Amino acid sequence: MSAVRSASALEHTFAVYDLQGRATPIEYTADFWQVLQRRYGDFAGRTLVSGFAFDRDWPNWEIHPHGDELVCALRGDFDLVLDEPQGLRRVRLAQPGDFAIVPRGTEAGGQPASLDQVNLVCADFDATLPSTANSARPCAKPHPRPTASATPPR
């Protein structure tokens, strides 16, 4: 039986799974993406598990060109906004455990439904570094606020 590592907050320490399924915790710092690139090169075949907390619209879009992303709500109520070929689509994650799969190559953004904090856990397979580097660019398109008719029924 292997030893259990100490507890960490997923918002501050992410986990990288390698090709053999071993997890390595890596502290999230200002140079996190550069650290990943130095340690793992193109990140091929690995999975990144991360946590995020926010209470306002995401300031930018992100895209993962080489793998799908699982986004799961732990706390709060928010809209995951997907920029699909047919237009923007909102997926409401309103309860703990609600999740959505963001297809590879799809730009995504997020908007809290209220001023309360939202906590998410995300898992990105093959989260190549160029895709995460793109997340630093400002939104090319605004996140339009939902209307009653634009929010899909639950």
Secondary structure by P-SEA (a helix, b strand, c coil): ccccccccccccbbbbbcccbbbbbbccccaaaaaaaacccccccbbbbbbbbbccccccccccccbbbbbbbcbbbbbbcccccccbbbbbbccccbbbbbcccbbbbbbbcccccccbbbbbccccaaaaaacccccccccccccccccccc
